[in-house]
Amino acid sequence: MEENFYYYLHILVIFIIFFSFCLPLYILKYTFVIPFILYLIWVSFNDCPINNLHSKKKKDTKEPVFFIHHLLKKYVDKDITIYKSYDITGLILVSLVTTAAIRFLYKI
């Protein structure tokens, strides 16, 4: 039950971040730094702190199971590496901040 809670919490956070650039400009000016802050937290903690709360290890190895990597492996490419999933995550977060900046510049 606890694992399901953290799984859905991760999904909720991803949707909030992904659709945050759609917010009105008066709200977006306070929230567009969230992707940067999250990435900074991930770099500081070496992973998402929520993952550290319920660190799940693979049964055959001692490697941790990373949430985003797991999702990309399941829905995008079964042979994706952990480094490629980090690159994709970084690209998405930078794209969201760039989209927010463009919205500020052109008042879209």
KOLGUDREN-958421 format. One line per field, with one value per residue: residue in one letter; residue number from 1; x, y, z of N, C-alpha, C in turn. Coordinates in Angstrom, 3 decimals, decimal comma. Each point is the difference from the previous one (the first is absolute). Layout:
BEGIN
type A	...
seq NUM	...
n.xx X	...
n.yy Y	...
n.zz Z	...
ca.xx X	...
ca.yy Y	...
ca.zz Z	...
c.xx X	...
c.yy Y	...
c.zz Z	...
***
This chain:
BEGIN
type M	E	E	N	F	Y	Y	Y	L	H	I	L	V	I	F	I	I	F	F	S	F	C	L	P	L	Y	I	L	K	Y	T	F	V	I	P	F	I	L	Y	L	I	W	V	S	F	N	D	C	P	I	N	N	L	H	S	K	K	K	K	D	T	K	E	P	V	F	F	I	H	H	L	L	K	K	Y	V	D	K	D	I	T	I	Y	K	S	Y	D	I	T	G	L	I	L	V	S	L	V	T	T	A	A	I	R	F	L	Y	K	I
seq 1	2	3	4	5	6	7	8	9	10	11	12	13	14	15	16	17	18	19	20	21	22	23	24	25	26	27	28	29	30	31	32	33	34	35	36	37	38	39	40	41	42	43	44	45	46	47	48	49	50	51	52	53	54	55	56	57	58	59	60	61	62	63	64	65	66	67	68	69	70	71	72	73	74	75	76	77	78	79	80	81	82	83	84	85	86	87	88	89	90	91	92	93	94	95	96	97	98	99	100	101	102	103	104	105	106	107	108
n.xx 0,819	1,081	0,411	-1,272	0,019	1,235	-0,468	-1,182	0,739	0,834	-1,012	-0,540	1,171	0,133	-1,277	0,186	1,175	-0,466	-1,078	1,065	0,588	-1,074	0,558	-0,928	0,363	-1,072	-0,342	0,203	-0,097	-0,833	-0,444	0,475	0,382	-1,183	0,030	0,476	-0,922	-0,884	0,518	0,023	-1,223	-0,298	0,667	-0,591	-1,146	0,522	-1,188	-1,184	-0,216	-1,023	0,880	0,695	-1,229	-0,094	1,268	-0,262	0,527	0,743	-0,719	0,383	-0,107	0,984	-0,332	-0,114	-1,290	0,384	-0,826	0,654	1,120	-0,666	-0,531	1,176	0,498	-1,029	0,015	1,314	0,984	-0,141	0,805	-0,786	1,096	0,536	1,129	-0,537	-0,491	1,216	0,537	-0,897	0,196	1,305	-0,123	-0,816	0,788	1,062	-0,660	-0,386	1,212	0,493	-0,950	0,236	1,296	-0,267	-0,781	1,013	0,906	-0,833	-0,139	0,351
n.yy -1,194	-0,010	-1,051	-0,363	0,388	-0,470	-1,079	0,087	0,155	-0,922	-0,748	0,313	-0,160	-1,082	-0,293	0,304	-0,595	-1,063	0,186	0,240	-0,243	-0,732	0,238	0,799	1,083	0,459	-1,234	-0,015	1,296	-0,691	-0,672	0,898	0,312	-0,575	-0,086	1,239	0,329	-0,654	0,516	1,162	-0,299	-0,397	1,080	0,745	-0,648	0,204	0,469	-0,358	0,957	0,059	-0,200	0,906	0,483	-0,459	0,163	-0,294	-1,086	-0,158	-1,049	0,056	1,323	0,794	0,085	1,302	0,002	0,733	0,885	1,088	-0,574	-0,366	1,230	0,564	-0,867	0,295	1,323	0,226	-0,476	-1,293	0,485	0,946	0,751	-0,115	0,062	-0,788	-0,700	0,167	-0,309	-0,966	-0,341	0,160	-0,638	-0,827	-0,051	-0,049	-0,886	-0,489	0,169	-0,513	-0,914	-0,086	0,001	-0,819	-0,639	0,156	-0,369	-0,911	-0,127	-1,257
n.zz 0,000	0,799	-0,683	0,034	1,275	0,166	-0,583	0,585	1,081	-0,465	-0,342	1,158	0,565	-0,733	0,215	1,261	-0,028	-0,621	0,754	0,760	-1,169	0,178	1,178	0,503	-0,685	0,621	-0,308	-1,309	0,259	0,767	-1,031	-0,863	1,222	0,108	-1,347	0,072	0,894	-0,734	-1,091	0,648	0,400	-1,242	-0,431	0,907	-0,205	-1,196	0,214	-0,365	0,904	-0,814	-0,978	0,664	0,032	-1,212	0,213	-1,239	0,373	-1,088	-0,229	-1,265	0,116	0,307	-1,283	0,295	0,151	-1,034	0,519	-0,395	0,398	1,074	0,070	-0,239	0,867	0,747	-0,219	0,071	0,755	-0,192	-0,948	0,471	-0,066	1,187	-0,695	-0,908	1,019	0,560	-1,170	-0,130	1,259	-0,152	-1,156	0,600	1,067	-0,787	-0,711	1,162	0,496	-1,115	0,037	1,301	-0,291	-0,991	0,842	0,871	-0,910	-0,453	1,322	-0,267
ca.xx -0,819	0,874	0,649	-0,974	-0,124	1,161	-0,087	-0,975	0,550	0,914	-0,800	-0,619	1,044	0,369	-1,052	0,006	1,149	-0,129	-1,038	0,114	0,199	-1,310	-0,652	-0,008	1,289	0,141	0,379	1,223	1,187	0,444	0,207	0,858	1,295	-0,159	0,868	1,390	0,130	-0,064	1,243	1,009	-0,229	0,425	1,465	0,471	-0,280	0,427	-1,227	-1,188	-0,134	-1,133	0,557	0,779	-0,933	-0,455	1,000	-0,334	1,144	-0,259	0,228	1,206	1,178	-0,145	-0,259	-1,318	-0,913	-0,339	-1,378	-0,088	0,625	-0,967	-1,081	0,520	0,258	-1,273	-0,856	0,708	0,994	0,384	1,460	0,515	0,939	-0,304	0,556	-0,896	-1,209	0,371	0,047	-1,377	-0,594	0,579	-0,532	-1,389	-0,043	0,500	-1,032	-1,086	0,451	0,110	-1,365	-0,486	0,698	-0,575	-1,317	0,223	0,503	-1,000	-1,292	-0,946
ca.yy 1,194	1,164	0,156	0,590	1,413	0,707	-0,070	0,991	1,308	0,304	0,302	1,300	1,027	0,096	0,724	1,394	0,657	0,000	0,926	1,272	1,101	0,389	0,864	1,425	0,637	0,514	-1,139	-0,569	0,737	-0,556	-1,447	-0,461	-0,451	-1,322	-1,012	0,232	-0,403	-1,465	-0,552	0,277	-0,972	-1,311	-0,029	0,058	-1,249	-1,090	-0,643	0,628	-0,352	-0,919	-1,337	-0,395	-0,386	-1,384	-0,569	-1,354	-0,575	-1,148	-1,236	-0,717	0,853	1,003	1,293	0,546	0,170	1,411	0,127	0,463	-1,025	-1,096	0,388	0,034	-1,380	-0,690	0,574	0,571	-0,919	-0,937	-0,051	1,336	0,016	0,963	1,287	0,567	0,470	1,277	0,999	0,302	0,769	1,339	0,669	0,374	1,082	1,222	0,412	0,647	1,327	0,802	0,319	1,024	1,250	0,505	0,544	1,291	0,966	0,361	0,159	-0,939
ca.zz 0,000	0,080	-1,294	-0,901	0,348	-0,533	-1,461	-0,448	0,329	-1,092	-1,189	0,232	-0,112	-1,420	-0,704	0,438	-0,628	-1,454	-0,434	0,704	-0,930	-0,519	0,970	-0,364	0,249	1,361	0,841	-0,576	0,431	1,278	-0,077	-1,098	0,523	0,611	-0,618	0,403	1,404	0,051	-0,530	1,016	1,077	-0,477	-0,031	1,382	0,692	-0,864	-0,474	0,570	1,412	0,174	-0,236	1,171	1,057	-0,214	-0,890	-0,412	-0,699	-0,861	0,768	-0,408	0,191	1,049	-0,626	0,300	-1,122	-0,115	-0,462	-1,390	-0,831	-0,066	-0,919	-1,365	-0,396	-0,193	-1,044	-1,142	-0,561	1,065	0,116	0,303	1,114	1,057	-0,408	-1,019	0,681	0,624	-1,076	-0,399	1,095	-0,058	-1,189	0,250	0,982	-0,643	-0,956	0,739	0,424	-1,217	-0,410	0,917	-0,322	-1,251	0,333	0,644	-0,967	-1,001	0,707	-0,621
c.xx 0,861	0,689	-0,945	-0,159	1,151	0,007	-0,955	0,429	0,992	-0,769	-0,636	1,017	0,407	-1,057	-0,029	1,145	-0,204	-1,024	0,069	0,188	-1,314	-0,745	-0,031	1,322	0,162	0,309	1,342	1,246	0,516	0,377	0,991	1,373	-0,077	0,838	1,465	0,233	-0,029	1,290	1,139	-0,129	0,479	1,519	0,547	-0,168	0,432	-1,177	-1,167	-0,117	-1,175	0,452	0,785	-0,899	-0,430	0,933	-0,270	1,176	-0,472	0,363	1,312	1,280	-0,266	-0,283	-1,387	-0,840	-0,433	-1,343	-0,095	0,593	-0,948	-1,122	0,472	0,275	-1,300	-0,755	0,733	0,919	0,504	1,497	0,616	0,914	-0,419	0,502	-0,874	-1,285	0,278	0,035	-1,400	-0,693	0,514	-0,529	-1,431	-0,087	0,509	-1,019	-1,158	0,377	0,118	-1,376	-0,592	0,657	-0,545	-1,379	0,124	0,416	-1,070	-1,392	-1,091	-0,908
c.yy 1,255	0,255	0,612	1,488	0,796	-0,014	1,067	1,415	0,440	0,400	1,386	1,126	0,179	0,769	1,472	0,753	0,132	1,018	1,357	1,175	0,472	0,951	1,439	0,658	0,490	-1,117	-0,571	0,726	-0,475	-1,480	-0,452	-0,471	-1,396	-1,071	0,164	-0,472	-1,524	-0,635	0,207	-0,973	-1,379	-0,112	-0,032	-1,338	-1,226	-0,809	0,797	-0,399	-0,939	-1,434	-0,488	-0,415	-1,456	-0,710	-1,476	-0,539	-1,125	-1,261	-0,688	0,822	0,981	1,381	0,502	0,128	1,459	0,152	0,380	-1,050	-1,187	0,333	0,012	-1,398	-0,726	0,513	0,497	-1,019	-0,913	-0,068	1,353	-0,047	1,055	1,390	0,675	0,505	1,303	1,110	0,418	0,831	1,433	0,795	0,477	1,168	1,313	0,514	0,700	1,403	0,927	0,418	1,079	1,342	0,615	0,596	1,360	1,060	0,508	0,151	-0,857	-0,575
c.zz 0,000	-1,339	-1,012	0,265	-0,604	-1,525	-0,516	0,356	-1,081	-1,263	0,128	-0,162	-1,461	-0,779	0,385	-0,663	-1,504	-0,488	0,695	-0,954	-0,622	0,941	-0,490	0,436	1,430	1,003	-0,465	0,478	1,358	-0,102	-1,065	0,473	0,620	-0,703	0,377	1,430	0,127	-0,502	0,986	1,177	-0,431	-0,012	1,426	0,722	-0,790	-0,528	0,576	1,475	0,278	-0,251	1,195	1,156	-0,128	-0,968	-0,247	-0,797	-0,914	0,765	-0,371	0,162	1,131	-0,576	0,389	-1,272	-0,015	-0,700	-1,472	-0,937	-0,179	-0,986	-1,451	-0,523	-0,340	-1,233	-1,237	-0,658	1,102	0,207	0,352	1,225	1,017	-0,389	-1,051	0,647	0,743	-1,049	-0,426	1,066	-0,006	-1,177	0,231	0,981	-0,586	-1,014	0,692	0,445	-1,212	-0,507	0,891	-0,307	-1,288	0,257	0,691	-1,013	-0,957	0,568	-0,629	1,070
***
